[in-house]
Amino acid sequence: MLGFIGGTGPEGRGLALRFALAGERVLIGSRDESRAKQAVETISNHLPPDSIQGVHNSQAARESSIILITVPFDAQKTTLEGLKGEMAGKIVVDVVAPLTFVRGRAKAVPVEEGSAALQAQKLLPESRIVAAFQNISADDLLIPDKAVECDVVVCSDDSEAKTTIMKLAERIKGVRAVDGGGLENARYVEDFTALLLNINRIYKGRHSMIKIAGI
C-alpha cells in the first residue's frame, strides 16, 4: 500500500494516479479527510474500483508500507512531527522541493538541515528516508495515457529502500530511475525544480523535466 501525506495537490494526485494505474493500492491523505475524498473523485474515473481511497493523513501513514510526502515545505516539519510514530520503520519518500516565488519567478529556499529530505531524516530517525520525484511534471502525470518521458533521480543512504523506490518509479510509463547517491545529494535535485519552473515560464505551456545523458 502506498500512502500520500498531503496528497491533494497536483503532484500528489498525479503520482497517486500513475501508481494506481500500475496496479498499486493507494491512499491519498489530507489533514481534512473530506478534501482527500474530493481529490480522489478528480482522478477515480481513470482507475479500477477500490484502487484508491481518500483518508486522513494519520490513516494513510498508519496503513501504508511506503509513504510519500507531498506537502508544501513550510508544512513539512509540523506534519512529520505529528506522524512520527505511524511512519517508524517504513520507507518515507520526500517529494518536497523547498521553493518560494518572487515576482512570478521560482527560487530555492535554503534549508537549515541542507535539504527537505535531510530535514525529514532528522525528524524521522526511525524511518527509511528516500528523496525522489521532485522534478517530474504534475501536469503530465495527470494525463493518464501520456508517457512521462523523464528521469527520476533517487537519493538515499538506505540502499535497499533506494532500490525499492527506483523500481517503483519505473512503473510509471516513460520514467527511468537514476541512482543519485546518498541523501546529501537531495539538495541538488530539490533546487533544480526552481530552474525547471522558470524554464516553463519562459517556454509558456511547456512542462520541462530532466533526462541525464551518458548513462
ABEGO torsion letter per residue (X at the ends): XBBBBGAABAAAAAAAAAAAAAGBBBBBBBABAAAAAAAAAAAAAABBBGABBBBBAAAAAAABABBBBABBAAAAAAAAAAAAAAABGBBBBBABBBBBBBGGBBBBBBBAAGBAAAAAAAABAABBBBBBGAABBAAAAABAABBBBBBBBBBBABAAAAAAAAAAAAABBGBBBBBAEBAAAAAAAAAAAAAAAAAAAABBGBBBBBBBBGX
